[in-house]
């Protein structure tokens, strides 16, 4: 069975101009060749910023770059026809198409409505004022540019639980809309940060409204009729009641595809919290391993002071490997972004070896790490330029996962700076020996078995030029350079 290897095919600063879907199609064949099995696409529908929207400011789920709305027909990434083409080319190359689902909120409403709201303490969302008052809020979405094509559903104040801006009086903050849902309280089964983290931004979707619930189910079925769908990435899961995604994922598997791959962005490092969430969603999905990402970030900053034996401490993949998607970086952690905690480039080959070549978890590769990225943005009152270099050995590591990450695993985590592990291979698939160091060069003694006696091993990454011959006792010592990683494989397997 092919091991799943996911690629996040975008970043926060992906170029404007509508050429992204074309790039997906152009690179599909080469991605399949190195071993990418699934591509996670950015949100494909119209955001409130139109052609400049990254996609997380959802305006119209049913506009995949087909209608003149928000100043453009195409989205930032291209028009609907090109999206259809990109998905078709991915499918032709046996690459699964993973769509980004942004349900938590809507932005860019078409009209204001007269509403009643209650002020909420933004630092403790459980503190909601008893007294309601009248105001105007942007809560009516009629999508005039689409003119009821695909769906006649109109979103109004009954479809939302809260807003962050009101007029008459003019205020910003957090406001609970007064309606018939939840008796004035937020949804439960959400993260308990800030008391209750149901509200995030914009017009917060009210999932307890049965009409909203059914419309989102319908949208998932509709999407699968428009483009290829092999899975979903669920945005802002900590802000959405777990019961909703439990039901929605179940419905999608019943009506769209039984073996959909689903990963939720529940951005929390605590294992107890993630375990509770997985229990609430009946273990139907995977979640990103936030704790491991932060370990990589810390290790890259600490250099030789970091104890590599502890790299997986507190990680999801070490506790729930079957429900873990492992990442090095993503669009939120890259430089200048909201959760900035980028892993330094020198450490990324080590980090990718640790997620791509081990048994546990589903690894997700980040677009700039494979192709590089350059961009500028403002942060903290300063205009900054960022260069994210492509990681030179990353293609080879992805290919090594496809070819050599086989069989049972033996860890060699017995030194604070130089660690390694063995993939022993199977009867018909070769294995490998991975050795890395965050300090000076080092080496690891590996017991491969006498059936490997006399076999010659080379570093498939070409980081180390030695040729290692396994002794008659089935043992060999495999080296690595300082601040580097080597992946040793049988010369004959190449």
C-alpha positions as CSV (number, residue, x, y, z in Angstrom):
1,X,0.0,0.0,0.0
2,X,1.4,3.4,-1.0
3,X,2.2,5.6,2.0
4,X,0.4,8.9,2.0
5,X,2.5,12.0,1.5
6,X,0.7,15.3,1.5
7,X,1.9,18.6,-0.1
8,X,0.4,22.0,1.0
9,X,0.5,23.6,-2.5
10,X,0.3,27.2,-1.4
11,X,1.5,29.7,1.2
12,X,0.1,33.0,2.6
13,X,2.0,35.0,0.0
14,X,1.2,32.9,-3.1
15,X,1.3,35.2,-6.1
16,X,-1.8,37.1,-7.2
17,X,-3.0,37.0,-10.8
18,X,-4.9,33.8,-11.1
19,X,-2.1,31.5,-12.3
20,X,-1.9,29.2,-9.3
21,X,-4.3,26.5,-10.6
22,X,-2.2,26.4,-13.8
23,X,0.9,25.8,-11.7
24,X,-0.8,23.0,-9.9
25,X,-1.5,21.3,-13.2
26,X,2.0,21.9,-14.6
27,X,3.7,20.4,-11.5
28,X,1.4,17.4,-11.0
29,X,3.4,14.9,-13.1
30,X,6.7,15.8,-11.3
31,X,5.1,15.6,-7.9
32,X,3.7,12.2,-8.6
33,X,7.2,11.1,-9.8
34,X,8.8,11.9,-6.4
35,X,6.1,10.4,-4.4
36,X,3.5,13.1,-3.5
37,X,0.2,11.3,-3.1
38,X,-2.1,14.1,-2.1
39,X,-2.2,17.9,-2.7
40,X,-3.9,20.3,-0.3
41,X,-5.3,23.2,-2.3
42,X,-6.0,26.7,-0.9
43,X,-9.6,27.7,-0.3
44,X,-11.1,27.8,-3.8
45,X,-14.1,30.0,-3.3
46,X,-14.5,33.8,-3.4
47,X,-13.3,35.7,-0.3
48,X,-14.3,39.2,0.7
49,X,-11.1,40.6,-0.7
50,X,-11.9,39.2,-4.2
51,X,-8.8,38.5,-6.3
52,X,-6.5,39.3,-3.4
53,X,-8.1,37.0,-0.9
54,X,-6.0,34.1,0.4
55,X,-9.3,32.5,1.0
56,X,-9.9,32.4,4.7
57,X,-12.2,35.5,4.6
58,X,-15.0,33.4,3.1
59,X,-17.7,35.3,1.2
60,X,-19.4,32.9,-1.1
61,X,-18.7,29.1,-1.0
62,X,-20.5,28.6,-4.3
63,X,-18.3,30.9,-6.3
64,X,-15.3,29.0,-7.4
65,X,-14.1,31.8,-9.7
66,X,-17.3,31.8,-11.9
67,X,-19.1,35.0,-11.0
68,X,-18.3,38.7,-11.0
69,X,-18.2,39.3,-7.3
70,X,-16.0,41.4,-5.0
71,X,-14.5,43.1,-8.1
72,X,-13.4,40.0,-9.9
73,X,-14.5,36.8,-11.6
74,X,-11.4,34.7,-10.8
75,X,-10.2,34.2,-7.3
76,X,-6.5,34.9,-6.4
77,X,-5.7,31.4,-7.7
78,X,-7.7,31.3,-11.0
79,X,-11.1,30.8,-12.4
80,X,-13.4,27.8,-12.0
81,X,-12.5,26.2,-15.4
82,X,-8.8,26.2,-14.5
83,X,-9.6,24.8,-11.1
84,X,-11.5,21.9,-12.7
85,X,-8.6,21.3,-15.0
86,X,-6.0,21.3,-12.2
87,X,-8.1,18.8,-10.2
88,X,-8.5,16.6,-13.3
89,X,-4.7,16.6,-14.0
90,X,-4.0,15.7,-10.4
91,X,-6.4,12.8,-10.6
92,X,-4.8,11.7,-13.9
93,X,-1.5,11.5,-12.0
94,X,-3.0,9.5,-9.2
95,X,-2.7,12.5,-6.7
96,X,-5.6,13.0,-4.3
97,X,-7.2,16.5,-4.2
98,X,-7.6,17.8,-0.6
99,X,-9.9,20.9,-0.4
100,X,-9.7,23.6,2.3
101,X,-13.0,24.1,4.1
102,X,-13.5,27.4,5.8
103,X,-16.9,27.3,7.6
104,X,-16.3,29.2,10.8
105,X,-17.2,32.7,9.6
106,X,-18.3,34.8,6.6
107,X,-17.0,38.2,5.7
108,X,-17.9,40.9,3.2
109,X,-21.7,40.9,3.7
110,X,-23.8,42.6,1.0
111,X,-26.2,44.4,3.4
112,X,-26.6,45.5,7.0
113,X,-29.5,44.4,9.2
114,X,-31.1,45.8,12.3
115,X,-30.0,43.4,15.1
116,X,-30.0,43.0,18.8
117,X,-26.7,42.2,20.4
118,X,-25.1,41.8,23.9
119,X,-21.6,42.9,24.6
120,X,-19.1,40.2,25.4
121,X,-15.8,40.4,27.4
122,X,-13.3,39.7,24.6
123,X,-10.9,38.3,27.2
124,X,-13.5,35.9,28.7
125,X,-16.2,35.1,26.2
126,X,-18.4,33.5,28.9
127,X,-19.0,37.0,30.3
128,X,-21.9,38.2,28.3
129,X,-23.9,41.3,29.3
130,X,-27.5,40.6,30.3
131,X,-28.9,43.7,28.6
132,X,-29.3,43.6,24.8
133,X,-29.5,46.7,22.6
134,X,-30.2,47.5,19.0
135,X,-27.6,48.1,16.4
136,X,-26.8,47.6,12.7
137,X,-24.5,44.7,11.6
138,X,-23.3,43.3,8.3
139,X,-25.1,40.0,8.5
140,X,-27.0,39.7,5.2
141,X,-25.4,37.8,2.3
142,X,-27.4,37.7,-0.9
143,X,-24.6,37.2,-3.5
144,X,-26.1,39.4,-6.2
145,X,-23.4,38.6,-8.7
146,X,-24.3,34.9,-8.5
147,X,-28.1,35.6,-8.7
148,X,-29.1,32.4,-6.9
149,X,-27.1,30.1,-9.2
150,X,-26.2,26.8,-7.5
151,X,-28.0,27.8,-4.3
152,X,-30.8,30.2,-3.4
153,X,-29.9,30.3,0.3
154,X,-29.7,33.8,1.8
155,X,-27.6,34.2,4.9
156,X,-29.0,36.6,7.5
157,X,-28.7,37.4,11.2
158,X,-30.4,34.1,12.1
159,X,-27.4,32.3,10.5
160,X,-24.8,33.8,12.8
161,X,-24.0,33.8,16.5
162,X,-21.8,36.8,16.8
163,X,-20.1,39.8,15.1
164,X,-17.1,42.0,15.8
165,X,-18.3,45.3,14.3
166,X,-21.6,47.2,14.8
167,X,-23.0,50.5,13.7
168,X,-25.4,52.9,15.5
169,X,-23.7,52.7,18.0
170,X,-20.4,52.4,16.2
171,X,-18.3,49.9,18.1
172,X,-15.9,47.1,17.6
173,X,-15.3,44.2,19.9
174,X,-17.2,40.9,20.4
175,X,-21.0,41.0,20.3
176,X,-23.4,38.0,20.8
177,X,-26.3,38.2,18.4
178,X,-29.7,37.7,20.1
179,X,-31.6,35.0,18.3
180,X,-33.4,31.7,19.0
181,X,-30.3,29.6,19.1
182,X,-28.4,28.7,22.2
183,X,-30.4,30.9,24.6
184,X,-27.8,33.6,24.2
185,X,-24.8,31.4,24.9
186,X,-22.0,30.3,22.5
187,X,-21.7,26.8,21.1
188,X,-20.2,24.1,23.3
189,X,-17.7,21.5,22.2
190,X,-15.3,24.3,21.2
191,X,-11.9,25.2,22.7
192,X,-11.9,26.8,26.1
193,X,-9.3,29.4,25.4
194,X,-10.7,32.8,26.4
195,X,-13.4,31.0,28.3
196,X,-15.1,29.8,25.1
197,X,-13.4,30.1,21.7
198,X,-16.6,29.8,19.5
199,X,-16.1,33.4,18.2
200,X,-13.1,34.1,16.1
201,X,-13.8,36.8,13.5
202,X,-16.3,38.3,11.1
203,X,-19.9,37.0,11.1
204,X,-19.6,33.8,13.2
205,X,-21.6,31.0,11.7
206,X,-24.4,29.5,13.9
207,X,-24.3,25.8,13.3
208,X,-27.3,25.2,15.6
209,X,-29.5,26.7,12.9
210,X,-30.8,23.6,11.0
211,X,-31.0,25.5,7.7
212,X,-27.3,26.4,8.0
213,X,-26.5,22.8,8.9
214,X,-28.3,21.5,5.8
215,X,-26.8,24.2,3.5
216,X,-23.3,23.2,4.5
217,X,-24.1,19.6,3.9
218,X,-25.5,20.5,0.5
219,X,-22.4,22.5,-0.3
220,X,-20.1,19.6,0.3
221,X,-22.1,17.4,-2.0
222,X,-22.3,20.2,-4.6
223,X,-18.5,20.7,-4.5
224,X,-17.9,17.0,-5.3
225,X,-20.1,17.4,-8.4
226,X,-18.0,20.3,-9.6
227,X,-14.4,19.1,-9.0
228,X,-12.5,16.1,-7.9
229,X,-12.7,15.6,-4.1
230,X,-10.5,13.1,-2.2
231,X,-10.5,14.8,1.1
232,X,-10.7,18.0,3.2
233,X,-8.6,20.2,5.4
234,X,-11.0,21.7,8.1
235,X,-10.1,25.3,9.0
236,X,-10.4,26.7,12.5
237,X,-11.7,23.5,14.1
238,X,-11.1,24.7,17.6
239,X,-13.8,27.4,17.0
240,X,-16.4,25.1,15.5
241,X,-18.5,22.6,17.6
242,X,-17.0,19.2,17.4
243,X,-20.5,17.7,16.9
244,X,-20.9,19.6,13.7
245,X,-17.7,18.2,12.0
246,X,-18.5,14.8,13.4
247,X,-21.8,14.9,11.6
248,X,-20.5,16.7,8.5
249,X,-17.5,14.4,7.9
250,X,-19.8,11.4,8.4
251,X,-22.3,12.8,5.8
252,X,-19.5,13.5,3.3
253,X,-18.2,9.9,3.6
254,X,-21.7,8.5,3.1
255,X,-22.5,10.7,0.1
256,X,-19.3,11.7,-1.6
257,X,-16.5,9.1,-0.9
258,X,-16.2,6.5,1.8
259,X,-12.4,6.9,2.2
260,X,-12.1,10.7,2.3
261,X,-8.9,11.8,3.9
262,X,-9.8,14.5,6.5
263,X,-7.4,16.6,8.6
264,X,-8.6,19.3,11.1
265,X,-6.7,22.4,12.0
266,X,-7.2,22.2,15.8
267,X,-4.2,24.5,16.6
268,X,-3.4,23.3,20.1
269,X,-0.2,21.7,21.5
270,X,-1.9,19.9,24.5
271,X,-2.4,16.2,24.0
272,X,-5.3,16.0,26.5
273,X,-7.2,18.7,24.5
274,X,-6.5,16.9,21.2
275,X,-7.5,13.5,22.6
276,X,-10.8,15.0,23.9
277,X,-11.4,16.5,20.4
278,X,-10.7,13.2,18.7
279,X,-13.1,11.4,21.1
280,X,-15.8,14.0,20.3
281,X,-15.5,13.5,16.5
282,X,-15.5,9.7,16.9
283,X,-11.9,9.5,15.7
284,X,-13.1,10.1,12.1
285,X,-10.2,12.4,11.2
286,X,-6.6,13.4,11.8
287,X,-5.3,16.6,13.3
288,X,-2.0,18.6,12.7
289,X,0.7,17.8,15.2
290,X,1.2,21.4,16.6
291,X,3.4,20.3,19.4
292,X,5.9,18.6,17.1
293,X,6.1,21.7,14.9
294,X,7.0,23.8,18.0
295,X,9.6,21.2,18.9
296,X,11.2,21.6,15.5
297,X,11.1,25.4,15.9
298,X,12.7,25.3,19.3
299,X,15.4,22.8,18.1
300,X,16.2,25.0,15.1
301,X,16.7,28.0,17.4
302,X,18.7,26.2,20.1
303,X,21.1,24.5,17.8
304,X,23.5,22.2,19.6
305,X,22.0,23.1,22.9
306,X,18.8,21.1,22.1
307,X,18.7,17.5,23.2
308,X,17.6,15.6,20.1
309,X,16.6,12.6,22.2
310,X,13.5,14.6,23.3
311,X,12.4,15.8,19.8
312,X,9.2,13.8,20.0
313,X,8.4,14.6,23.6
314,X,4.8,15.8,24.0
315,X,4.0,15.3,20.3
316,X,0.7,13.9,19.0
317,X,2.5,11.5,16.7
318,X,4.1,9.8,19.7
319,X,0.8,9.2,21.3
320,X,-1.8,9.0,18.5
321,X,0.2,8.3,15.3
322,X,-2.8,7.1,13.3
323,X,-4.5,10.5,13.9
324,X,-1.5,12.8,13.4
325,X,-0.5,14.9,10.4
326,X,3.1,16.0,10.9
327,X,4.3,19.4,9.6
328,X,7.5,21.4,9.6
329,X,5.9,24.8,8.7
330,X,2.6,26.1,7.2
331,X,1.0,29.3,6.0
332,X,0.2,30.5,9.5
333,X,3.7,29.8,11.0
334,X,5.8,31.2,8.1
335,X,7.6,34.5,8.7
336,X,5.4,37.6,9.1
337,X,2.2,35.6,9.8
338,X,-0.1,35.4,12.8
339,X,1.4,32.2,14.4
340,X,5.0,32.9,13.2
341,X,7.2,30.2,14.5
342,X,9.2,29.3,11.5
343,X,11.8,26.5,11.6
344,X,15.3,27.7,10.6
345,X,16.4,26.5,7.1
346,X,19.4,24.6,8.5
347,X,17.2,22.3,10.6
348,X,14.5,21.6,8.0
349,X,16.3,18.7,6.3
350,X,16.5,17.0,9.8
351,X,12.9,17.8,10.5
352,X,11.7,16.5,7.2
353,X,13.7,13.3,7.6
354,X,11.9,12.8,10.9
355,X,8.4,13.1,9.4
356,X,9.0,11.6,6.0
357,X,11.0,8.5,6.8
358,X,9.4,7.2,10.0
359,X,6.5,4.8,10.4
360,X,4.3,7.1,12.4
361,X,2.0,9.9,11.1
362,X,1.1,11.4,7.7
363,X,3.7,14.0,6.7
364,X,2.7,17.3,5.1
365,X,5.3,19.1,3.0
366,X,5.1,23.0,2.7
367,X,5.2,24.6,-0.7
368,X,8.0,27.1,0.0
369,X,10.3,24.4,1.4
370,X,10.0,22.5,-2.0
371,X,10.0,25.5,-4.4
372,X,11.2,28.5,-2.4
373,X,9.3,31.8,-1.8
374,X,10.1,35.5,-1.7
375,X,7.7,38.1,-0.4
376,X,7.4,41.4,1.6
377,X,4.8,42.5,4.2
378,X,4.4,44.8,7.1
379,X,4.6,43.6,10.7
380,X,5.0,45.5,13.9
381,X,5.2,48.8,12.0
382,X,8.0,47.6,9.8
383,X,8.1,46.6,6.1
384,X,10.1,43.5,5.8
385,X,11.4,41.3,3.0
386,X,11.5,37.5,3.4
387,X,13.4,34.8,1.5
388,X,12.4,31.3,2.1
389,X,14.9,29.1,0.3
390,X,14.0,25.8,-1.2
391,X,15.4,22.9,0.8
392,X,17.8,21.3,-1.6
393,X,17.4,17.7,-0.4
394,X,13.6,17.8,0.1
395,X,12.7,16.1,-3.2
396,X,15.2,13.4,-2.5
397,X,13.7,12.9,1.0
398,X,10.2,12.6,-0.5
399,X,11.5,10.1,-3.0
400,X,13.3,8.2,-0.2
401,X,10.0,7.9,1.6
402,X,8.4,6.3,-1.4
403,X,11.3,3.9,-2.0
404,X,13.0,3.2,1.3
405,X,10.8,4.0,4.2
406,X,9.6,0.4,4.5
407,X,9.3,-2.2,7.3
408,X,9.6,-2.0,11.1
409,X,11.5,0.7,12.8
410,X,14.3,0.7,15.4
411,X,15.2,4.0,17.1
412,X,18.8,5.0,17.9
413,X,18.0,7.9,20.2
414,X,20.9,7.4,22.6
415,X,22.9,10.7,22.2
416,X,21.8,14.3,22.8
417,X,23.1,15.5,19.5
418,X,23.4,12.5,17.1
419,X,20.3,10.4,16.7
420,X,19.1,7.9,14.1
421,X,16.7,5.2,13.3
422,X,16.5,2.1,11.1
423,X,13.7,1.1,8.7
424,X,14.4,-2.6,8.3
425,X,12.6,-3.0,5.0
426,X,10.3,-5.9,4.0
427,X,10.7,-9.0,1.9
428,X,10.1,-7.1,-1.3
429,X,10.9,-3.4,-0.4
430,X,14.3,-2.0,0.8
431,X,14.8,-0.1,4.0
432,X,17.2,2.6,5.1
433,X,19.3,3.9,8.0
434,X,18.8,7.6,8.9
435,X,21.4,9.4,11.0
436,X,21.4,13.1,11.9
437,X,23.2,15.6,14.1
438,X,22.4,19.1,15.4
439,X,26.0,19.5,16.5
440,X,29.3,18.1,15.3
441,X,29.5,15.1,12.9
442,X,28.6,11.8,14.5
443,X,27.8,8.2,13.8
444,X,25.5,5.4,14.8
445,X,26.0,1.7,15.1
446,X,23.1,-0.1,13.4
447,X,22.3,-3.8,13.6
448,X,20.8,-4.8,10.3
449,X,21.1,-8.6,10.4
450,X,23.5,-11.1,8.9
451,X,21.5,-11.2,5.7
452,X,22.9,-7.7,5.0
453,X,26.5,-8.9,5.5
454,X,28.8,-7.5,2.8
455,X,26.2,-5.1,1.4
456,X,27.4,-1.6,0.6
457,X,25.4,1.4,1.7
458,X,25.5,5.0,0.3
459,X,23.9,8.2,1.4
460,X,21.0,8.8,-1.1
461,X,21.1,12.5,-0.2
462,X,24.8,12.8,-1.2
463,X,25.5,14.7,2.0
464,X,28.2,12.1,3.0
465,X,30.5,10.5,0.4
466,X,31.5,7.4,2.4
467,X,30.6,3.9,1.3
468,X,29.7,1.7,4.2
469,X,30.1,-2.1,4.1
470,X,28.1,-4.2,6.5
471,X,30.2,-6.6,8.5
472,X,29.8,-10.3,8.7
473,X,28.0,-9.9,12.0
474,X,25.3,-7.8,10.2
475,X,26.4,-4.5,11.9
476,X,27.8,-1.3,10.5
477,X,28.6,2.2,11.7
478,X,26.8,5.0,9.7
479,X,28.1,8.6,9.9
480,X,26.6,12.0,9.4
481,X,28.1,15.4,9.0
482,X,27.6,18.1,11.5
483,X,24.2,19.9,11.5
484,X,23.1,17.5,8.8
485,X,21.3,14.3,8.0
486,X,22.2,11.3,5.9
487,X,19.9,8.5,4.6
488,X,21.9,5.3,4.0
489,X,20.5,2.8,1.5
490,X,21.8,-0.3,-0.2
491,X,23.8,0.6,-3.2
492,X,22.0,-2.1,-5.2
493,X,18.6,-0.6,-4.3
494,X,19.4,2.5,-6.3
